Amino acid sequence: MNSSIEETSKRLSLASMQTDMFRKNSLGIILVGSVAYSPNFNVSAKSDLDMLIVVEDLKGSLHHFVSDENERSALKNRFFDGYSVKKEENGISLSIHVLSNDAFDIISKCFVADIRVYRPKPKDEVYKLFGFEQNVYDYRIKNIPLFDLQGVRTIVPISFIYQDRYYLGIHRDKLLSNPIVLHQEGKFVDRKLEKLWSIIAQNLCDESKRLYGFVDANKMSIINMLAKRNRMSQSVIDSINDKQEFYVSKFK
């Protein structure tokens, strides 16, 4: 068996197990990352399994994601938009991003915004965030120490403006890169993703018209904004471009 197919299969199996575990306590569970944007193509033994879980009661979900009792107690007295948890399961690095319903709403519909996420360990990393013309912004994670916790509050951009250009933030990048919905209450996730595509397409049209006087997908596109575009399979790229054409047609 092709190694990428085998590694994809292992991660899909683990994702199914995690979905069964958190299904009752979530509004939506979404598979993102390489297993979503490059299944059977660019998934290796080193690839994380990246999942996003949306919950109605963020503090009430702490016992599912934070094992230390003192840490849970301290977190209950602090406001966060989400928790970012990393662990290993069956030899696979598992990254779980737990978001409140309100935070997911912000991601789906706000023009620009930040959310505040708790991480058990600081993450000193620079993300390359992109605009519609592949213009790049090097964003260093902002780790804010907390006196009663070993972990940190991190500031995560949803989208932002830099030098009069629109840039895509980390969570939106994940959610536009061929996410796979593993569970949702009703059409909860589908509606949010539709709203997200709509607002990004509208911003694409606005910025393109402002700069060039018209909308030209050869000059500006959503695929240009996605950090892992060079690792995506062609079928995924085609699907993203088709979605852009559909949503952009509403604002031309």
Secondary structure, DSSP 8 states (H G I E B T S, - for coil): --HHHHHHHHHHHHHHHHHHHHGGG-SEEEEESHHHHSTTTS--TT--EEEEEEES-TGGGHHHH---HHHHHHHTTS--SEEEEEEEETTEEEEEEEEEHHHHHHHHH-SSEEEEEEESS----EEEEEBTTS-EEEEE-EEEE-TT-SSEEEEEEEEEEETTEEEE-HHHHHHHS--EEEEESTTHHHHHHHHHHHHHHHHHHHHHHHHHSS--TTTS-SGGG-TTGGGS-HHHHHHHHHHHHHHHTTT-
